[in-house]
Amino acid sequence: MIIIKELKVAIELLSKNEFVQAHDVFEDLWRAYKDSKNTREESFILKAFTNASISIELHKMNRSEHSTNVWNTFKKYENLIETIITPNRDKYKEIKTLIYTKRDEFIK
């Protein structure tokens, strides 16, 4: 499945520091992908983005321990971005870079 349009929405939300809304976009995509054999592996990337975006928001709310826990879920799956074969891969790489940029901005 090609989800470039939805990923562009998520990128825009992350760019505007709207981490909860980005989380919701990623979570909706993850739910659509997780139960199909054809998209199951890719669903883990979407799950990673779901967790990474909310991790930043949790840190902003001074919930550092919980932020770290969900960040670790992102770290668990982020390596799939480099190996998965999907037409969404370039957007995934862009999102990963943006997530690290935003994390550095908010979590010093």
N, C-alpha and C positions, 0 to 999 in steps of 0.2 A: 504494500500500500504506500502510496505517495502522500505525505502529509506536510508538504512544504508550506502551504498556506497557513496551517495551524501553528507550525513551528515559527513562522515569521511573526505571528501574533504573540507567541511566547517571548520571542526575542525583544519585541517592542516593549512588552510589559517588564521584562528584566531590565531593559535599558532605562526605564522610567522608575526603577526601584519598587515596582509593584510586585513584590515577591509572592504574596498570597495569591494574587490573581494568576501569576505565572504558574504557581503550584497547581491551581485548579485546572488550567489548560493541560499541563503535563499529566495530571491525574486522570482526566477524561480520556486522553489518548492512551495512557497505560491500561485503563479498564477495557478499552476497545481492542487492544492488542494482546492482553495477557492470556486469553482463553483459546487462542487459535494456535495450532501447531506451526503454522506458517509464519506467525509473527511473535511467537513466544520469546525467542531470544532477544528480539528488538524491544520487547516490552521491558526488559531489564534496564535498558538505556533510559527509557521514559520514566521508569521507577527511580532511577538514579537522579534524573533531573527534578523530579517531584520532590525528592528529599533534599537536594542541594538548594533549591530555591527557598524551601521553608526553613532550612537551616540558617540562612542569613536573617530571615525575619525573626526566628527564635532568638538569635544572638542580639538583635536590636531590642528585644523585649527583656534582655538580661536573663535569659534562660540558657546560659552557656553550656551547661552539662547536656541538656536535651539537644541543643544545637549540634554539639559534637557527636552525639549518638547518631543523629540522622545524617550528618555529614559523612560519617563512616560508611553508611549504606551507599552513598554516592561513590565513595572511593572504591568500594567493593566491585562496582559494576562499570566504572568509567572506562576501563581498559577495553571493553567490548566495542567502543566507538572506533578503535583503530583496526579491528579485525572483521567486523560485520560487513556483509555485502548487502547494501541497500541504497536506493536512490536518495535516501534522506541523510546519508553519511556526512556530506559537506555541511549541512545545517547543524547536525549533531556536533561537529567539530567547532563550528562557530559558537554554538550555545555553551559548550564546555569552556572555551576561552573566555566568553562573557561572564560565566559563573565565577571563574577564578578571579577575574578583574573585579567583579562586584564583591566577592568575598574579601579580597585584599582591601577594598575601599571601606568595608564596614567592620571587618575583624582584623584588628592590628596585632 
